Amino acid sequence: MAEQSFSDIFTPDALKIIFPSDRSDNFFDALYGDASEGAYDISLEFRGNSKNELHFEFHLKERPGKCLVCSVTYGLPQVFNRHPIIDVKGVVQEIDRLLEGKAKCADWRLGRTNEVSKKLHVVPLIIKLG
């Protein structure tokens, strides 16, 4: 498969449709019974691609008056893997649909949580193309 850029497909607007901002509140409402208890907002960002992979990140951005560093974000890849509100499998299916046959999502995995700063942590989503 020839390397090509997919940034024209995975625009910020397209990613907001795949992973809407209200999903953060729904996630924290399910976890804590109150969305306002959440310490961060979750968004999906496209980071680029290599020959056989698409690279996305779930960005965890600290909410005003909250403490992202105080939250347990390092176990999130395992939680995200199976949480029905985050629905990584569904996110990957939507990404595959947007590809419209230009490539095919064959497999995916979540990487470890990376602390970019005290206010931003990221969970990589790597999609293998096949």
C-alpha positions as CSV (number, residue, x, y, z in Angstrom):
1,M,0.0,0.0,0.0
2,A,1.5,3.3,-1.0
3,E,1.9,5.9,1.7
4,Q,-0.6,8.7,1.5
5,S,-1.9,11.4,3.8
6,F,-5.3,11.0,5.4
7,S,-5.5,14.5,7.0
8,D,-8.1,15.6,4.5
9,I,-10.4,12.9,5.7
10,F,-9.7,13.1,9.5
11,T,-10.4,16.8,9.9
12,P,-11.2,18.2,13.4
13,D,-14.8,18.5,12.4
14,A,-15.0,14.9,11.2
15,L,-13.4,13.7,14.4
16,K,-15.9,15.7,16.5
17,I,-18.6,13.7,14.7
18,I,-16.9,10.4,15.4
19,F,-16.1,11.3,19.1
20,P,-18.5,14.1,20.2
21,S,-17.6,16.3,23.1
22,D,-20.6,15.2,25.2
23,R,-19.1,11.7,25.4
24,S,-16.8,13.0,28.2
25,D,-19.8,14.0,30.3
26,N,-21.6,10.7,29.5
27,F,-18.4,8.8,30.6
28,F,-18.1,10.6,33.9
29,D,-21.8,10.4,34.5
30,A,-21.5,6.6,34.1
31,L,-18.4,6.4,36.3
32,Y,-19.4,8.8,39.1
33,G,-23.1,9.4,38.7
34,D,-22.3,13.1,38.0
35,A,-20.6,14.5,34.9
36,S,-19.2,17.5,36.9
37,E,-17.0,15.1,38.9
38,G,-14.8,14.5,35.8
39,A,-11.4,16.1,35.9
40,Y,-10.9,16.2,32.1
41,D,-12.5,16.5,28.7
42,I,-11.8,13.8,26.1
43,S,-11.3,14.5,22.4
44,L,-10.0,12.5,19.5
45,E,-7.1,13.9,17.4
46,F,-5.5,12.6,14.2
47,R,-1.7,12.6,14.5
48,G,-0.8,11.3,11.1
49,N,-0.1,8.0,9.3
50,S,2.7,5.8,8.2
51,K,2.6,3.2,5.4
52,N,0.5,0.7,7.4
53,E,-0.9,2.6,10.3
54,L,-3.1,5.5,11.3
55,H,-2.2,7.3,14.4
56,F,-4.8,9.0,16.6
57,E,-4.8,10.2,20.2
58,F,-7.4,10.6,22.8
59,H,-6.6,13.9,24.4
60,L,-7.5,14.3,28.1
61,K,-7.6,18.0,28.8
62,E,-7.9,19.3,32.4
63,R,-11.2,20.9,33.2
64,P,-11.1,24.4,34.9
65,G,-10.8,24.0,38.6
66,K,-10.0,20.3,38.4
67,C,-6.7,18.4,38.7
68,L,-5.8,16.1,35.8
69,V,-2.6,15.0,37.5
70,C,-4.6,13.9,40.5
71,S,-6.8,11.6,38.3
72,V,-5.7,8.1,37.6
73,T,-5.2,8.3,33.9
74,Y,-2.6,5.6,33.6
75,G,-5.1,2.7,33.7
76,L,-7.3,4.4,31.1
77,P,-6.2,2.4,28.1
78,Q,-7.7,-0.8,29.7
79,V,-10.8,1.1,30.7
80,F,-11.2,2.7,27.3
81,N,-10.7,-0.7,25.7
82,R,-13.9,-2.0,27.2
83,H,-16.0,1.0,28.2
84,P,-19.3,1.1,26.1
85,I,-19.5,5.0,26.2
86,I,-15.9,5.5,24.9
87,D,-16.6,2.6,22.4
88,V,-13.1,2.5,20.8
89,K,-14.3,-0.4,18.6
90,G,-17.2,1.8,17.3
91,V,-14.7,4.7,16.8
92,V,-12.5,2.5,14.7
93,Q,-15.6,1.3,12.7
94,E,-16.4,5.0,12.0
95,I,-12.8,5.7,11.0
96,D,-13.0,2.7,8.6
97,R,-16.3,4.0,7.1
98,L,-14.7,7.4,6.5
99,L,-11.8,5.8,4.6
100,E,-14.4,4.8,1.9
101,G,-12.3,1.9,0.7
102,K,-9.0,4.0,0.3
103,A,-7.7,1.7,3.1
104,K,-9.2,-0.8,5.5
105,C,-8.8,-0.9,9.3
106,A,-7.5,-4.4,10.1
107,D,-6.7,-4.1,13.8
108,W,-6.2,-1.5,16.5
109,R,-4.7,-1.0,19.9
110,L,-4.4,1.6,22.6
111,G,-0.9,2.7,23.8
112,R,0.1,3.8,27.2
113,T,-1.1,7.1,28.6
114,N,1.5,9.8,28.0
115,E,1.7,12.9,30.2
116,V,2.4,15.7,27.8
117,S,1.9,18.3,30.5
118,K,0.1,18.7,33.8
119,K,-3.0,19.8,31.9
120,L,-2.8,17.3,28.9
121,H,-2.4,13.5,28.9
122,V,-2.9,11.5,25.7
123,V,-3.8,7.9,25.0
124,P,-2.6,6.7,21.6
125,L,-4.9,4.8,19.3
126,I,-2.9,3.0,16.6
127,I,-4.9,1.4,13.7
128,K,-3.2,-1.2,11.5
129,L,-4.3,-0.9,7.9
130,G,-4.7,-4.1,5.8
